[in-house]
Amino acid sequence: GGGGGGDYYGMKVDLERTDVSTVLAVPVSGPGYGTSRFYVVRVRASASSMRERLLANTAVLGWLESGEEVLDVMASGAGQPQISDCGVL
């Protein structure tokens, strides 16, 4: 880690890249460890001082390449989210 990048436990993620705004991660210790829980972390929407800490104790599996607008709507609480289609991880 350090310097804005992060090796954490999974994929290496350069948190300064503008095309990486949201990542999919799983806990490797602490709350959720050993369960089927995963996190969708909106890194770019977070304060730069918090970005690396958000991914502490997680393994990054990948990042979102499209569909950011869906997460924005879900995060805003504007209506019920409805999943009508999905892709492959």
HELIX and SHEET records of a PDB file:
HELIX    1   1 ARG A   51  LEU A   54  1                                   4    
HELIX    2   2 GLU A   68  SER A   76  1                                   9    
SHEET    1   A 2 GLY A   5  GLY A   6  0                                        
SHEET    2   A 2 VAL A  13  ASP A  14 -1                                        
SHEET    1   B 3 TYR A  39  VAL A  41  0                                        
SHEET    2   B 3 VAL A  23  PRO A  27 -1                                        
SHEET    3   B 3 THR A  58  TRP A  63 -1                                        
END                                                                             
